[in-house]
Amino acid sequence: MRVYHIVKDELQFAVGDIIQPPRYNLDSMEPKKRQIEEELERIRVKDFPNYPSRLNGLFVCHDLDDVEFWAIQKSDICGRIFKLLTIETSEPVFWFSAESYNMYYNGIGTSLHQTCMEYWESNSNTGIDKMEDCEGLTNGSAQIVEIQQARVSRGNGLEIIASE
């Protein structure tokens, strides 16, 4: 499956490289994000063990609209140049709506437990074009097939600057 992955511009990659899912460190997260991620992982292990872990999964986007949305959400990337990797993975990609996660994180929504259940229950491989705040997650490696430099801003949207 061909999907997109967003990384900081200073990271070095080449077409053909194999990338592995990162390992996220809960201790480096700000407290609210850490609280959400701990609860998501607790529920995943208990109720959804066949889904990839967000703590050691590779987050991907299925189209350029989703790339634009997530690049704007990432405060360390919005307004800056970043690398947009087009990657090919043979591992399953699970698609989730992060709408309830984002609402809870921003102080809107229901309980933490309910928010996390809604996230995992939103898994769908159909209708992802209509899914709010859609994000893909895979635990598999992926091969880079294209590297582009891009920039996104709230007023100007996604701009592809160059291909490497």
N, C-alpha and C positions, 0 to 999 in steps of 0.2 A: 504494500500500500504506500502510495506517495503522499506525504504530508509535509508540513512546515514546522520548523523549530526556530525560536528566537534566542540569540545569544549576544552578549556584549561584543562590541566591535574589536576590543583588544585581544580577544581570544583567537588563537591561531588554528585554522583548519584548512584542509585542502580537499578538493573534489576527490572522491574515492575513499576518504578516511571513514573508518568505522567509529561511531560514537556510542558510548555506553550510557545508560541512565545514571545520573548523579546520585549521590547520597546526601540528603539534606540533613543538616544538623539542627535539631530542635533548640539546642542551647543558644544558637546564633539568631533565633527568631525573636521579634518583639513579642511581649507577653500575650497579647490577644491572639495573634496568629499562631503562636505556639499552643495556646489552649485549644483552638479550633483543630489544629493538625493532630494533637494528641487524641482528641475525641473522635475525629475521623478515623484514625488508625485503630483505635480501640473497637469501634463499631465494625470496621472492615474485617478485622481479624475474627470477630465473633459472628457477624451476620453475613458477610460478603467475602469469604476467604478466596474466591476465585478471581476477584478484582485485583488489579495491581495496586501496590502501596504508593501513596503520594510521596512518601518519604524517600523512596528509591526508584521512582518512576521517571520516565521521560515525558514531559508535557509537550503536546503537539497541537497544531491548528489544522483544520481541514481545508480552509480557503483563505484568500487574502483579506476578506472582511474580518475574519476571526483574528488574523495576524494584527490588523489595525487595532481592533478592540483590545487585545491583550498587551500590545506594545504601549498603548495609552495607559493601561492599568499599572504597568510596571514603572514606578516613579524613577527608577535608575536608568530607564531607557527613553521614556517620553521626552521628545525634543532633541534627543541625541541620535547620532548615527549608530546603528546596530547591524549585526549580521543576520540575514534571513537565510537559513539553511533549508533547502529542499532536500528531504531525506526519503529513503526507501526502506521500509521495514517489512519483514516477513512475519513478524510477531503480531498477535492480535492488538488492535487499538480499541480501547473502551472509551465511549463518548459520554460525557457528563455535562449537565447544566450547573454552572457555578453561581447561578443567580441567587439562590438562598444563602450560599456561603458569602457572597459579596454583600448582600443586604445585612446579614448578621454582623459581618466585619465592620460595616459602616453604621452600626447601631440601630438597624431596622430589622424587624423580623421576630421570629418566635424564639423558643429556647435553643440552647446549644445542641442538645440531643436531637431535637426535631430538625434543626438546620442540617445536621450531619446525616440524618436518615434521609432527608429529602435529596441531598447531594447523591448518595449512593443509589437511591431508588430511581434517580433520573437517567440511569444508564440506558442508552439506546443506540442501535446501529442503523435506525431508520429515522427519518425526519430531522436529521441533525441540522439541516438548513434552517429549520424553524425554531431550533433550540436556543433559548436565551443564554448568553455568556457561555457558549459551548467550548469545552476543552477536551482534548484527547489525552489519554494516558496509556502508556505501554511500558512494560518492564523489559522489553527486548532491546537489543542493539539495533542500530540503523546505519545505512551507508549514505554518505553525503553525495548527492547527484548534481547539486548546483549551489553556489554561494553568491549572494547578492548583498550589497550594502544598501541599507534603507534608513529612512527617518520617518517618524510619525509625530504629529502634533494635533492637539484638539481642534484647531481651526483649519488645518490644511490636509488632514488625513494621511494616508500612507503614500510615501514617495520612494520609488526605487531609484537609487542614485547610480549604482554601478554593479556590474557582474564581475566576479573574479574568475 
